[in-house]
Amino acid sequence: MFKQFLENAEGNQGYLLSSLAIFLIFFILVGVFVLTMKKEEIKYMSELPLKDEDDERGS
């Protein structure tokens, strides 16, 4: 299946490879960003949908 797709895409291999490279670079960068985040920041972000601004002020 992929062999037929690549044979029919003559002259477009540059587009295929560049889109694959962009895809891989994006997800590698997101993975590095997530792995280097501080635990406090992850905890703060995980509680955002559950907390109101009023809860933080003590009102």
PyMOL Python script that loads the backbone (N, CA, C, O; Angstrom):
from pymol import cmd

cmd.read_pdbstr("""\
ATOM      1  N   MET A   1       0.827  -1.192   0.000  1.00  0.00           N
ATOM      2  CA  MET A   1       0.000   0.000   0.000  1.00  0.00           C
ATOM      3  C   MET A   1       0.873   1.258   0.000  1.00  0.00           C
ATOM      4  O   MET A   1       0.663   2.159  -0.812  1.00  0.00           O
ATOM      5  N   PHE A   2       1.852   1.320   0.910  1.00  0.00           N
ATOM      6  CA  PHE A   2       2.713   2.498   0.974  1.00  0.00           C
ATOM      7  C   PHE A   2       3.600   2.595  -0.264  1.00  0.00           C
ATOM      8  O   PHE A   2       3.934   3.689  -0.718  1.00  0.00           O
ATOM      9  N   LYS A   3       3.978   1.430  -0.805  1.00  0.00           N
ATOM     10  CA  LYS A   3       4.824   1.443  -2.000  1.00  0.00           C
ATOM     11  C   LYS A   3       4.075   2.071  -3.171  1.00  0.00           C
ATOM     12  O   LYS A   3       4.648   2.864  -3.918  1.00  0.00           O
ATOM     13  N   GLN A   4       2.803   1.723  -3.337  1.00  0.00           N
ATOM     14  CA  GLN A   4       1.997   2.325  -4.405  1.00  0.00           C
ATOM     15  C   GLN A   4       1.817   3.817  -4.174  1.00  0.00           C
ATOM     16  O   GLN A   4       1.866   4.604  -5.120  1.00  0.00           O
ATOM     17  N   PHE A   5       1.612   4.206  -2.936  1.00  0.00           N
ATOM     18  CA  PHE A   5       1.429   5.617  -2.622  1.00  0.00           C
ATOM     19  C   PHE A   5       2.684   6.417  -2.974  1.00  0.00           C
ATOM     20  O   PHE A   5       2.598   7.498  -3.555  1.00  0.00           O
ATOM     21  N   LEU A   6       3.849   5.874  -2.616  1.00  0.00           N
ATOM     22  CA  LEU A   6       5.098   6.571  -2.904  1.00  0.00           C
ATOM     23  C   LEU A   6       5.404   6.590  -4.401  1.00  0.00           C
ATOM     24  O   LEU A   6       5.978   7.558  -4.900  1.00  0.00           O
ATOM     25  N   GLU A   7       5.025   5.530  -5.122  1.00  0.00           N
ATOM     26  CA  GLU A   7       5.247   5.512  -6.567  1.00  0.00           C
ATOM     27  C   GLU A   7       4.354   6.527  -7.269  1.00  0.00           C
ATOM     28  O   GLU A   7       4.768   7.131  -8.258  1.00  0.00           O
ATOM     29  N   ASN A   8       3.145   6.720  -6.778  1.00  0.00           N
ATOM     30  CA  ASN A   8       2.218   7.678  -7.394  1.00  0.00           C
ATOM     31  C   ASN A   8       2.531   9.113  -7.005  1.00  0.00           C
ATOM     32  O   ASN A   8       2.020  10.046  -7.624  1.00  0.00           O
ATOM     33  N   ALA A   9       3.354   9.301  -6.000  1.00  0.00           N
ATOM     34  CA  ALA A   9       3.677  10.638  -5.511  1.00  0.00           C
ATOM     35  C   ALA A   9       5.030  11.088  -6.049  1.00  0.00           C
ATOM     36  O   ALA A   9       5.824  11.678  -5.317  1.00  0.00           O
ATOM     37  N   GLU A  10       5.295  10.815  -7.312  1.00  0.00           N
ATOM     38  CA  GLU A  10       6.586  11.182  -7.892  1.00  0.00           C
ATOM     39  C   GLU A  10       6.780  12.691  -7.851  1.00  0.00           C
ATOM     40  O   GLU A  10       5.878  13.456  -8.195  1.00  0.00           O
ATOM     41  N   GLY A  11       7.942  13.101  -7.435  1.00  0.00           N
ATOM     42  CA  GLY A  11       8.245  14.519  -7.367  1.00  0.00           C
ATOM     43  C   GLY A  11       7.730  15.187  -6.111  1.00  0.00           C
ATOM     44  O   GLY A  11       8.024  16.359  -5.875  1.00  0.00           O
ATOM     45  N   ASN A  12       6.966  14.469  -5.295  1.00  0.00           N
ATOM     46  CA  ASN A  12       6.404  15.037  -4.064  1.00  0.00           C
ATOM     47  C   ASN A  12       7.052  14.468  -2.815  1.00  0.00           C
ATOM     48  O   ASN A  12       6.556  14.689  -1.710  1.00  0.00           O
ATOM     49  N   GLN A  13       8.139  13.748  -2.965  1.00  0.00           N
ATOM     50  CA  GLN A  13       8.782  13.162  -1.792  1.00  0.00           C
ATOM     51  C   GLN A  13       9.285  14.237  -0.842  1.00  0.00           C
ATOM     52  O   GLN A  13       9.331  14.019   0.369  1.00  0.00           O
ATOM     53  N   GLY A  14       9.662  15.390  -1.373  1.00  0.00           N
ATOM     54  CA  GLY A  14      10.116  16.479  -0.518  1.00  0.00           C
ATOM     55  C   GLY A  14       9.029  16.931   0.425  1.00  0.00           C
ATOM     56  O   GLY A  14       9.289  17.193   1.600  1.00  0.00           O
ATOM     57  N   TYR A  15       7.797  17.027  -0.085  1.00  0.00           N
ATOM     58  CA  TYR A  15       6.669  17.414   0.754  1.00  0.00           C
ATOM     59  C   TYR A  15       6.378  16.352   1.813  1.00  0.00           C
ATOM     60  O   TYR A  15       6.081  16.672   2.964  1.00  0.00           O
ATOM     61  N   LEU A  16       6.465  15.093   1.411  1.00  0.00           N
ATOM     62  CA  LEU A  16       6.211  14.011   2.357  1.00  0.00           C
ATOM     63  C   LEU A  16       7.244  13.998   3.472  1.00  0.00           C
ATOM     64  O   LEU A  16       6.895  13.877   4.646  1.00  0.00           O
ATOM     65  N   LEU A  17       8.509  14.123   3.109  1.00  0.00           N
ATOM     66  CA  LEU A  17       9.570  14.086   4.113  1.00  0.00           C
ATOM     67  C   LEU A  17       9.553  15.321   4.999  1.00  0.00           C
ATOM     68  O   LEU A  17       9.804  15.225   6.200  1.00  0.00           O
ATOM     69  N   SER A  18       9.257  16.487   4.417  1.00  0.00           N
ATOM     70  CA  SER A  18       9.226  17.696   5.244  1.00  0.00           C
ATOM     71  C   SER A  18       8.055  17.660   6.216  1.00  0.00           C
ATOM     72  O   SER A  18       8.196  18.099   7.357  1.00  0.00           O
ATOM     73  N   SER A  19       6.912  17.152   5.796  1.00  0.00           N
ATOM     74  CA  SER A  19       5.781  17.069   6.724  1.00  0.00           C
ATOM     75  C   SER A  19       6.061  16.065   7.837  1.00  0.00           C
ATOM     76  O   SER A  19       5.672  16.292   8.983  1.00  0.00           O
ATOM     77  N   LEU A  20       6.724  14.969   7.520  1.00  0.00           N
ATOM     78  CA  LEU A  20       7.112  14.002   8.541  1.00  0.00           C
ATOM     79  C   LEU A  20       8.110  14.619   9.516  1.00  0.00           C
ATOM     80  O   LEU A  20       8.018  14.401  10.724  1.00  0.00           O
ATOM     81  N   ALA A  21       9.056  15.383   8.996  1.00  0.00           N
ATOM     82  CA  ALA A  21      10.056  16.020   9.857  1.00  0.00           C
ATOM     83  C   ALA A  21       9.406  17.036  10.781  1.00  0.00           C
ATOM     84  O   ALA A  21       9.731  17.091  11.967  1.00  0.00           O
ATOM     85  N   ILE A  22       8.495  17.839  10.255  1.00  0.00           N
ATOM     86  CA  ILE A  22       7.795  18.830  11.082  1.00  0.00           C
ATOM     87  C   ILE A  22       7.003  18.134  12.175  1.00  0.00           C
ATOM     88  O   ILE A  22       7.024  18.567  13.327  1.00  0.00           O
ATOM     89  N   PHE A  23       6.311  17.068  11.832  1.00  0.00           N
ATOM     90  CA  PHE A  23       5.526  16.288  12.785  1.00  0.00           C
ATOM     91  C   PHE A  23       6.415  15.742  13.904  1.00  0.00           C
ATOM     92  O   PHE A  23       6.086  15.879  15.083  1.00  0.00           O
ATOM     93  N   LEU A  24       7.529  15.130  13.541  1.00  0.00           N
ATOM     94  CA  LEU A  24       8.424  14.544  14.543  1.00  0.00           C
ATOM     95  C   LEU A  24       9.068  15.613  15.420  1.00  0.00           C
ATOM     96  O   LEU A  24       9.149  15.445  16.637  1.00  0.00           O
ATOM     97  N   ILE A  25       9.524  16.703  14.822  1.00  0.00           N
ATOM     98  CA  ILE A  25      10.158  17.772  15.599  1.00  0.00           C
ATOM     99  C   ILE A  25       9.177  18.364  16.594  1.00  0.00           C
ATOM    100  O   ILE A  25       9.534  18.612  17.746  1.00  0.00           O
ATOM    101  N   PHE A  26       7.935  18.596  16.158  1.00  0.00           N
ATOM    102  CA  PHE A  26       6.922  19.160  17.050  1.00  0.00           C
ATOM    103  C   PHE A  26       6.703  18.272  18.264  1.00  0.00           C
ATOM    104  O   PHE A  26       6.720  18.764  19.392  1.00  0.00           O
ATOM    105  N   PHE A  27       6.498  16.980  18.061  1.00  0.00           N
ATOM    106  CA  PHE A  27       6.203  16.094  19.178  1.00  0.00           C
ATOM    107  C   PHE A  27       7.427  15.829  20.048  1.00  0.00           C
ATOM    108  O   PHE A  27       7.285  15.595  21.249  1.00  0.00           O
ATOM    109  N   ILE A  28       8.611  15.861  19.474  1.00  0.00           N
ATOM    110  CA  ILE A  28       9.814  15.735  20.295  1.00  0.00           C
ATOM    111  C   ILE A  28       9.952  16.959  21.193  1.00  0.00           C
ATOM    112  O   ILE A  28      10.261  16.822  22.376  1.00  0.00           O
ATOM    113  N   LEU A  29       9.724  18.166  20.642  1.00  0.00           N
ATOM    114  CA  LEU A  29       9.807  19.384  21.449  1.00  0.00           C
ATOM    115  C   LEU A  29       8.752  19.414  22.549  1.00  0.00           C
ATOM    116  O   LEU A  29       9.041  19.829  23.671  1.00  0.00           O
ATOM    117  N   VAL A  30       7.539  18.980  22.242  1.00  0.00           N
ATOM    118  CA  VAL A  30       6.488  18.924  23.262  1.00  0.00           C
ATOM    119  C   VAL A  30       6.867  17.922  24.349  1.00  0.00           C
ATOM    120  O   VAL A  30       6.663  18.190  25.533  1.00  0.00           O
ATOM    121  N   GLY A  31       7.409  16.788  23.966  1.00  0.00           N
ATOM    122  CA  GLY A  31       7.841  15.792  24.946  1.00  0.00           C
ATOM    123  C   GLY A  31       8.939  16.317  25.851  1.00  0.00           C
ATOM    124  O   GLY A  31       8.902  16.096  27.062  1.00  0.00           O
ATOM    125  N   VAL A  32       9.916  17.008  25.280  1.00  0.00           N
ATOM    126  CA  VAL A  32      10.995  17.586  26.082  1.00  0.00           C
ATOM    127  C   VAL A  32      10.432  18.642  27.028  1.00  0.00           C
ATOM    128  O   VAL A  32      10.822  18.706  28.194  1.00  0.00           O
ATOM    129  N   PHE A  33       9.515  19.473  26.527  1.00  0.00           N
ATOM    130  CA  PHE A  33       8.908  20.505  27.365  1.00  0.00           C
ATOM    131  C   PHE A  33       8.173  19.888  28.553  1.00  0.00           C
ATOM    132  O   PHE A  33       8.302  20.366  29.680  1.00  0.00           O
ATOM    133  N   VAL A  34       7.412  18.841  28.306  1.00  0.00           N
ATOM    134  CA  VAL A  34       6.645  18.200  29.379  1.00  0.00           C
ATOM    135  C   VAL A  34       7.576  17.527  30.387  1.00  0.00           C
ATOM    136  O   VAL A  34       7.341  17.595  31.593  1.00  0.00           O
ATOM    137  N   LEU A  35       8.611  16.891  29.901  1.00  0.00           N
ATOM    138  CA  LEU A  35       9.517  16.186  30.803  1.00  0.00           C
ATOM    139  C   LEU A  35      10.358  17.131  31.654  1.00  0.00           C
ATOM    140  O   LEU A  35      10.842  16.733  32.714  1.00  0.00           O
ATOM    141  N   THR A  36      10.542  18.379  31.211  1.00  0.00           N
ATOM    142  CA  THR A  36      11.356  19.324  31.970  1.00  0.00           C
ATOM    143  C   THR A  36      10.523  20.274  32.824  1.00  0.00           C
ATOM    144  O   THR A  36      11.080  21.156  33.478  1.00  0.00           O
ATOM    145  N   MET A  37       9.213  20.114  32.832  1.00  0.00           N
ATOM    146  CA  MET A  37       8.361  20.986  33.651  1.00  0.00           C
ATOM    147  C   MET A  37       8.549  20.667  35.136  1.00  0.00           C
ATOM    148  O   MET A  37       8.813  19.526  35.513  1.00  0.00           O
ATOM    149  N   LYS A  38       8.408  21.693  35.960  1.00  0.00           N
ATOM    150  CA  LYS A  38       8.495  21.504  37.401  1.00  0.00           C
ATOM    151  C   LYS A  38       7.206  20.880  37.916  1.00  0.00           C
ATOM    152  O   LYS A  38       6.130  21.121  37.368  1.00  0.00           O
ATOM    153  N   LYS A  39       7.318  20.083  38.960  1.00  0.00           N
ATOM    154  CA  LYS A  39       6.148  19.401  39.519  1.00  0.00           C
ATOM    155  C   LYS A  39       5.115  20.387  40.039  1.00  0.00           C
ATOM    156  O   LYS A  39       3.914  20.129  39.952  1.00  0.00           O
ATOM    157  N   GLU A  40       5.572  21.523  40.584  1.00  0.00           N
ATOM    158  CA  GLU A  40       4.633  22.527  41.099  1.00  0.00           C
ATOM    159  C   GLU A  40       3.785  23.105  39.982  1.00  0.00           C
ATOM    160  O   GLU A  40       2.590  23.345  40.155  1.00  0.00           O
ATOM    161  N   GLU A  41       4.423  23.330  38.816  1.00  0.00           N
ATOM    162  CA  GLU A  41       3.694  23.879  37.677  1.00  0.00           C
ATOM    163  C   GLU A  41       2.672  22.878  37.137  1.00  0.00           C
ATOM    164  O   GLU A  41       1.568  23.260  36.749  1.00  0.00           O
ATOM    165  N   ILE A  42       3.037  21.615  37.114  1.00  0.00           N
ATOM    166  CA  ILE A  42       2.116  20.576  36.653  1.00  0.00           C
ATOM    167  C   ILE A  42       0.926  20.480  37.610  1.00  0.00           C
ATOM    168  O   ILE A  42      -0.218  20.351  37.176  1.00  0.00           O
ATOM    169  N   LYS A  43       1.203  20.545  38.915  1.00  0.00           N
ATOM    170  CA  LYS A  43       0.126  20.481  39.908  1.00  0.00           C
ATOM    171  C   LYS A  43      -0.804  21.683  39.765  1.00  0.00           C
ATOM    172  O   LYS A  43      -2.025  21.537  39.816  1.00  0.00           O
ATOM    173  N   TYR A  44      -0.222  22.876  39.585  1.00  0.00           N
ATOM    174  CA  TYR A  44      -1.028  24.088  39.407  1.00  0.00           C
ATOM    175  C   TYR A  44      -1.918  23.970  38.177  1.00  0.00           C
ATOM    176  O   TYR A  44      -3.102  24.302  38.239  1.00  0.00           O
ATOM    177  N   MET A  45      -1.368  23.501  37.059  1.00  0.00           N
ATOM    178  CA  MET A  45      -2.143  23.372  35.831  1.00  0.00           C
ATOM    179  C   MET A  45      -3.223  22.298  35.952  1.00  0.00           C
ATOM    180  O   MET A  45      -4.305  22.446  35.385  1.00  0.00           O
ATOM    181  N   SER A  46      -2.942  21.233  36.675  1.00  0.00           N
ATOM    182  CA  SER A  46      -3.933  20.168  36.805  1.00  0.00           C
ATOM    183  C   SER A  46      -5.123  20.602  37.650  1.00  0.00           C
ATOM    184  O   SER A  46      -6.221  20.066  37.501  1.00  0.00           O
ATOM    185  N   GLU A  47      -4.909  21.573  38.539  1.00  0.00           N
ATOM    186  CA  GLU A  47      -5.997  22.044  39.398  1.00  0.00           C
ATOM    187  C   GLU A  47      -6.755  23.229  38.810  1.00  0.00           C
ATOM    188  O   GLU A  47      -7.756  23.652  39.388  1.00  0.00           O
ATOM    189  N   LEU A  48      -6.315  23.774  37.688  1.00  0.00           N
ATOM    190  CA  LEU A  48      -6.960  24.952  37.111  1.00  0.00           C
ATOM    191  C   LEU A  48      -8.452  24.756  36.822  1.00  0.00           C
ATOM    192  O   LEU A  48      -9.240  25.633  37.176  1.00  0.00           O
ATOM    193  N   PRO A  49      -8.872  23.669  36.209  1.00  0.00           N
ATOM    194  CA  PRO A  49     -10.300  23.549  35.910  1.00  0.00           C
ATOM    195  C   PRO A  49     -11.160  23.416  37.172  1.00  0.00           C
ATOM    196  O   PRO A  49     -12.367  23.648  37.119  1.00  0.00           O
ATOM    197  N   LEU A  50     -10.561  23.050  38.290  1.00  0.00           N
ATOM    198  CA  LEU A  50     -11.328  22.784  39.498  1.00  0.00           C
ATOM    199  C   LEU A  50     -11.383  23.976  40.440  1.00  0.00           C
ATOM    200  O   LEU A  50     -12.289  24.069  41.268  1.00  0.00           O
ATOM    201  N   LYS A  51     -10.428  24.886  40.324  1.00  0.00           N
ATOM    202  CA  LYS A  51     -10.354  26.010  41.245  1.00  0.00           C
ATOM    203  C   LYS A  51     -10.900  27.278  40.601  1.00  0.00           C
ATOM    204  O   LYS A  51     -10.725  27.516  39.406  1.00  0.00           O
ATOM    205  N   ASP A  52     -11.565  28.084  41.425  1.00  0.00           N
ATOM    206  CA  ASP A  52     -11.978  29.417  41.012  1.00  0.00           C
ATOM    207  C   ASP A  52     -10.954  30.407  41.523  1.00  0.00           C
ATOM    208  O   ASP A  52     -10.176  30.097  42.424  1.00  0.00           O
ATOM    209  N   GLU A  53     -10.955  31.592  40.950  1.00  0.00           N
ATOM    210  CA  GLU A  53     -10.043  32.627  41.431  1.00  0.00           C
ATOM    211  C   GLU A  53     -10.413  33.040  42.850  1.00  0.00           C
ATOM    212  O   GLU A  53      -9.544  33.441  43.624  1.00  0.00           O
ATOM    213  N   ASP A  54     -11.692  32.947  43.200  1.00  0.00           N
ATOM    214  CA  ASP A  54     -12.135  33.314  44.540  1.00  0.00           C
ATOM    215  C   ASP A  54     -11.566  32.369  45.592  1.00  0.00           C
ATOM    216  O   ASP A  54     -11.292  32.790  46.716  1.00  0.00           O
ATOM    217  N   ASP A  55     -11.385  31.084  45.236  1.00  0.00           N
ATOM    218  CA  ASP A  55     -10.824  30.108  46.171  1.00  0.00           C
ATOM    219  C   ASP A  55      -9.399  30.467  46.564  1.00  0.00           C
ATOM    220  O   ASP A  55      -8.999  30.273  47.712  1.00  0.00           O
ATOM    221  N   GLU A  56      -8.638  30.990  45.616  1.00  0.00           N
ATOM    222  CA  GLU A  56      -7.237  31.322  45.885  1.00  0.00           C
ATOM    223  C   GLU A  56      -7.108  32.541  46.786  1.00  0.00           C
ATOM    224  O   GLU A  56      -6.155  32.645  47.558  1.00  0.00           O
ATOM    225  N   ARG A  57      -8.058  33.461  46.694  1.00  0.00           N
ATOM    226  CA  ARG A  57      -8.000  34.689  47.501  1.00  0.00           C
ATOM    227  C   ARG A  57      -8.540  34.487  48.905  1.00  0.00           C
ATOM    228  O   ARG A  57      -8.280  35.287  49.804  1.00  0.00           O
ATOM    229  N   GLY A  58      -9.297  33.408  49.087  1.00  0.00           N
ATOM    230  CA  GLY A  58      -9.849  33.148  50.397  1.00  0.00           C
ATOM    231  C   GLY A  58     -11.175  33.854  50.639  1.00  0.00           C
ATOM    232  O   GLY A  58     -11.587  33.987  51.791  1.00  0.00           O
ATOM    233  N   SER A  59     -11.854  34.310  49.596  1.00  0.00           N
ATOM    234  CA  SER A  59     -13.143  35.003  49.758  1.00  0.00           C
ATOM    235  C   SER A  59     -14.287  34.026  49.781  1.00  0.00           C
ATOM    236  O   SER A  59     -15.442  34.431  49.909  1.00  0.00           O
TER     237      SER A  59
END
""", "prot")
cmd.dss("prot")
cmd.show_as("cartoon", "prot")
cmd.util.cbc("prot")
cmd.orient("prot")
